């Protein structure tokens, strides 16, 4: 409930003890007494300035704010005063402080607040002027003059207001022609005033300008007086005239001589020299017309009623052709006629009018018809004649479609002298609009702000051009293979200088010579859509008529792939009832081949695609690796149990039964071995010769770590390495007994090795797409350096992207069981969890005297790293390129 | 600055900011293999820089003054909000793509990022107003920013995907500088443009300088009080005319009504040639004259009263 002061009837907050306005006590024992001296009432807690000045009451606070106005303004802006006033219960003053803080001018804001304080210790602002009248004496229209007035604040509050000059010849300020100036001061202020000579008007009476000062401390007027005598006309026969009427009288007496002075502008200049406006508007007429023009302008004689010969002019002309036409303004009275006209289009120019007594001929020229063939150009000509009589003439120019060469070219067929076709009987012109004194926005002002195109000037195109340039630079950078944050030494994900193509997201130089090639059985044999791998430039060391192969059959005829769908087995791409090959597409340029099959099973459709391509090896960068990808899509409406098995009949440089290097195992795999998903190695390698100095062909079977941008391959479920019985076309499930039965020449060792790769046979949901990937191609081992003596070499495989784990395998020749092999890693490369730097040889292959030790390692950043292994006195090192793997949303 | 120019610069500022984010992110995430962390860094940079850049432009445009302190605070505040928006969008989008395996769903992430970047300007104004206990901004600013940002994020994301796939096919590899650069530029330009477009298209009332030194400048009315005068702190600075006071007039927004009031000027404020002596309601097309300046008040047709 608000409390109303019984004395002043003003409303106070409920908690008010006394009236905030007059100090009348509102509650408590002293209610009804007072008034209290609020200004000296002690605050519950003092308000302390940052300077340490302590204010105990409103008087103290007001004086402190006056004397330390800058800190006070800052505290007002920062809300300290607002919160202080709220804390002492003066919500009204706190709100006032909040409003005052919003003032753009902090001094004004502070003054507003001080005005609301219940204190009269600060006297109100009072306007005092140094003088009320200034007499400048005689002024010249050619000399500049400056004066000053002083405004003094007779009070303590802020004096603010404005100074207004009512005369154009008296400007406020040192520069410009301002007639109004705002001011504010707590002390004294000097205001410069400036006489604007060109605005002085000569007169036989003194000029008086009023300088009005309105302020918070009152208003006042300063009178500025000056005299500007009239300069008499100097030339005969009008000499001595002191005003227009005297000029007219003298001209009437000597018309012929006077006409010359009007015609040549002497009279107009005399008017101007005295600061007067010449009454004749527009160009001066000639002869008697000039005198009549002056008389009419002074209102000494009425103008004759004039007419114009036409209000519409129709012209036809070719682009760049010159056209000319005339308008005649006349009168039926025996009076001189003068007239002039201006076109609103820049392509029409006007000539000096010919005055011939009671008519005036206005000539207009179109020097070059604008080069806008086929358009109808329209212009308006405003003609003004005696007594400001106006005519509006519309000019229509039909630009013909035929191009006319410029006049300077000697083209005889051009007709520049052809007179314009003038059509007199044309539609009437638009009437001249009446003057309108309301606010109108000049359309010209809007001209440059209409539409995006016109509103963006050239300078605004600069940032856009910069952006486009940057984009072009990026495109060029990509074209030449420059990247940020990655090496460009070739391999998957990195392009070199030439054009590149992708599949699996890999990129490479397709024109590069491939070391490994694909061949397909469907070309010449049984059309079973199998593939083989061979090195075209190398011959089988045991059969010079054949290429060096990585698969037993160059066209892959001894390989096969089987699909199992709900316990039914199918040979991949083997056409039969309910199985059809729907795509067989080879792109020899990109060394890629795709085969897709539809398996129609119980009315359901399963699509299986085989996609093979020769790509660069992840470390070598050479086109020496084949990626094999199977995509299984359940296009039916029900879930189906689907698995896939690929049998690869390996063949390494004429050898069909070489031992396999399998990282993670103790020695070499020379007989049937099964690997499950849990112990699946990153890769398997086999060397043609078990000689580290000359390993011959190295086959590299990649099993894990494929990071393809467009697919998430399922891990390999099972791997068999075994002996190929040869006489049997294996079914989906290769029997271990079959794979292990045949005994080679070297006892139990392989004589014809095969690899069976299985992907999990599991329920595949409708719409689900499964991806199976492995690679097969040429591998490489580090060349034993001088210190290794041909006894130690290194090979790598797996996912060599940053942050991923790959395998490094040391191959040791002529080692003994228990021999230590250690690895040295550079900064940024770390051993995987559970690995130790030093390992011992567990097994030595008796036949080849070869051993192997493997480590799982990873690198955190991209780059090329040297990894070194050592055993006894021997050491060997290899370089591994680590690349970025990115799949951020924003990449 | 006209609306057209404002839109143009919204797109340009957004594009440059996004491009800068792309480059910084590339450098900052070198060696970072954690996809989530990459998305966080990318999203944070994109969100913060676009919001910051558009915040600068919006501040300069909407207040028309060179109050550096306010400019910096507002832009940094917007950038801060945008930073979280970018992170949220980036992480969400990455997560959805990872779960579904459908690349198209990156658009969800982009849309969320754009939406929160669009929100950043209005949200900062709201937070600032609450913190300083000053009048809250019109809620249209937040709504328009949300709509514009979401649309810009979606279309920018679509452009991004287009560039990524098409340039990837042309160059035959992933992670291209140009695809990333063009994609980011498209995203930034789209987000910036649509945030600006939403402000412009969905504006309810605005004034345009029809005559005077700053001819063509337009200002959307989104504050309870809009000040005109020659003080630099005014929302529309009317410079070069000494007959105009530092605070000459103010335009008040009260319950969907707009009123013009003179702020005690000497030369006066005129509405359609009539001197304004008390707060007077404006209607579309009204001309306000202050000294040599003429401002035209415009209002969206059919606006609720």
Interface residues (C-beta under 8 A of the other chain):
Chain A: X98 X102 X103 X104 X105 X161 X162 X164 X172 X173 X176 X178 X179 X180 X181 X182 X214 X438 X439 X441 X442 X445 X446 X448 X449 X451 X452 X455 X456 X460 X463 X464 X467 X470 X471 X474 X475 X477 X478 X479 X482 X483 X484 X485 X486 X493 X494 X495 X499 X500 X501 X502 X505 X506 X507 X508 X709 X712 X801 X802 X803 X804 X860 X861 X862 X884 X885 X886 X887 X888 X889 X890 X891
Chain B: X2 X4 X5 X7 X8 X9 X12 X15 X16 X19 X22 X23 X25 X26 X27 X29 X30 X31 X33 X34 X35 X38 X39 X41 X42 X43 X46 X90 X93 X94 X97 X101 X106 X109 X110 X133 X134 X167 X168 X169 X171 X172 X173 X174 X175 X176 X177 X178 X179 X180 X181 X182 X184 X185 X210 X211 X215 X216 X227 X229 X231 X233 X234 X242 X243 X245 X246 X247 X266 X267 X270 X272 X273 X287 X289 X294 X296
